[in-house]
Amino acid sequence: MGDSMPLCQDQDTVTGDSMPQCLDQEPLTGDSMSLCQDQETVIGDSMPQCLDQETVMGDSMQPCQDQEPVMGACDGDSIPLCHDQETLMGDSMPPYQDQETVMGDSMQPCQDQEPVMGDSMPQCQDQEPVMGDSMPLCQDQETVMGDSMPRCLDQETVMGDSMQQCQDQEPVMGDSMPWCLNLEPVMDDSMPLCQDQEPVMGDSMPQCQDLEPVMGDSMPLCRDQEPVMVTAYLSVMIRRL
């Protein structure tokens, strides 16, 4: 990992520089946009994403091993996708295996209900909140508000300066990127809308998974567990927000 990418597993959330969040088992945070839900990780500076206990990291396109690397027409130049339980990391990415966290130069590891505090990147495993200088973390019906990154899990709504509201169990808000999980996202004029449990929004990469993304004026369309990402979309979104 680099200086701004904490890693956690097993019902843990580790927040990054601006607004990562995750639910259940496998969050991997990137510089400004991470989202995972139930063994699914969507990450990276340049849009890696993977399904089913897999993390694919690297500067642009690290490969992943074991059973199902997928590079489809929907994938861009720098969007690796893989399936199944193998992690392959790049030059600056530490690997992790089965509820073990391996951290980089400035990131402390912790295991099994032990919070560890580092200079700028605390992380912990198993239902422990960890607070850093600018990174609030909450789990299990607890709301934590920080300077630029409020977020919460499990039926808690956290609103920021320019946040939209989403309904039904899991709103997650960032400074400039509202999104929500589970059935009913309510989006801004410039946000793509996906239905059925998994909208994912990043600074410059709208993508959705599972069955029915509904896209805006310039959004890519994908169906049935295939991510579609755009590298140059949200300049308009960021200006509007």
N, C-alpha and C positions, 0 to 999 in steps of 0.2 A: 504494500500500500504506500501511497504518497502521504504527504503531510496532512491532507484533508480528506482522507478516505478511511473511516473506521469500518470494521467488519464485525458483524455479530451473527449468532445463530441461536435458535431455540427460544422463541417467544421473547426476543429482545429487540429493542430499538436502539440504534446508535445514530445520533444526529450529526450531520456534517455541517459545512460552512454556511449553507443557506437554508435548504429545507428538505432533507431526506426524511422519509418515514417508511415504516414497514409494519407488517402484521404477521406474526406467527412464523417462527422458525428460520427464515433466511433472508434477512436484510443485508444488502451490500450497498453502502452509500457511495455516491460519486460527488463531484464538486458541487453540483447544484440541482441534481435531480435523481432521486432514487425512489423506487416504489417496489414493494413486494407484498404479496399476499399469498399465504398458504403454500409454501415451497415454490414460490416463483420470484425470480429476481429480475428487475429491469434497471439497468445501470448505465453509467460510464460517461466519460467526456464526449465520446463520439458515437455513442449509441450501441453498445453491446446489449444483448438481452438473451436470456435463456429461460428454459422451463424445467421444472422438476429437479430440485436440489442441485442446480448447477450454476456455477458462476463463470462467466467468460469475461476476462478483463484484458487490458493491454492498451497500447497507445491507439491503435485503430482496429486491428482485427487479429486477435489471438485465436488459434484453433482450439477446439475442444475434442476430447477423445471419448471413446466408448459408445458405440452403438448408433448415435444419431446426430452427426453434424448436419445442419440444414442451412443451405444458402439458396434462397429462392429468388424469383423475380421481384418479389416484394422487398427483398433486402437490398439496401444500398451498398455503396462501396465499402463502408466501414461498419457494417452491422452484422456481427457474428451471432448465430443462434445455435444452441445445442440442447440436447435432451440427455437425461439420465446422469447421474451421480458422479461425474468426473469433473474436476476443476483443473483448468490449465491456466496458469498465470503468466503475465508478461514480465519484462525486466524489473519493474518496480512493484509487482504485486505479490504479496505473500499468499501461499495456499492455505486452505483450511480443510480439515477432515472431521466429520462426525462430531459436532458439538465442541470442537476445539477451535480456538481463535489464535491465529498467528498474526502478530502485528509487526509493523515496520519500525523505522528508526525512532520515531517519537510516540509510538503507540503501545501502551501496556496491554498485555493479555489478561484475561480473567476467565475463570471457569466456575460454574455451578454456584450461583447466588453470591458471587463475590464481585462487588464493584471495584474497579481500578481507576484511579485518577491519573491522567497524564497532563502534560503542559497544556495541550489544547484539544485533546481528543479522548475523553473518558469513554469507556465502553464496559459493558457488563453482560452477563448472561443470566437468564431465568428470573424474570420478574423483579429485577432490582433497578430502581431509578438511579441514574448517575447524572450529576450536574457538573458541567464544565464552565469555562469562562463565558462562552457564548452559545452553549448547546444544551438547552433543556431537553429532558427525556421523561416521558411518562408512560406507564403501562397500566392496564386493567382499571379503567374507570377513574383515572387520575388525569387532571389537566395541569400542564406546566406551561407557563408563559415566559418566553425569553425576549431578548431585545428584537430579534428579527425572525424567530422561528418557533412560534407556539404550535403545538400539535398534541393530539391525544388519541387514545385508542378506546374503542368500545363505548359507543353511544354518547360520546362527548363531542361537543362542537367547539372548536377554537377558531376565533375570527381574528384576522389581522387588519392592516390598514385598508386594503383594497379587496377584501375577501368576498367571494360569493358564498352563498349558503347552499349546502346540499343536505338532502334528507335521507332518512333510513339508515341509522346505525353507525356510519363511519365517515363522517366528514374529516378531511385533513386539509388544513389551510397553510399556505405559505405567503410570503410578502406579495408576490405578484402572480402566483399560479394556483388558483383554486382548483381542487379536484375532489372527487369523492369516490368511495368504493361501495359496492353492494347496491345494485338495482336502480338507484335514482340519483344520478348526477344532475345538478342544476348549474348550468354553465353561463359564463359571460358571453357577450356578443362575439368575442373573438376566440372563444374556446371551442374545440371540437367536443362533440357529445357522443359517448358510447353507452350502450345499454348492456345489462346483464353482467354485473359484478366486477368488471375490470377495465375501467377507464384509466389510462396512464397519460400524464401530461408532463412534458419537460420544457425547458427554456426554448428549445428550437426543434423539438421532436415529438409531435403528437403521435400517439399510437395507442391502439386498443387491442384487447385480446378477447377471445371467446364469443363467438356467434354473431354479434351485431353491432359493429361500430357505425355510428351515424356522423358524418363529417360535415364540416362547414364549407365556406366558399372555396378554400384552397387546400382542403384536407385530403390526405390519401385515404383510400378505402381498403379495408381488409376484412376478411371473414374467416371464421372458424380457426382460431388459435394461430393465426399468422400475423406477426407484427408488421406494420408498414410504418416507416419512419421517413421524415423529411428533414433535411439538414438546414434548410434556409427558410423555414416557415415563420417562426414566431417573432421575427423582427417587427412585423406589424403588430403582433399581440403585445410585445413588450412595450412598444411605443404607446399603444392604446391604454395599457394598464398604468 
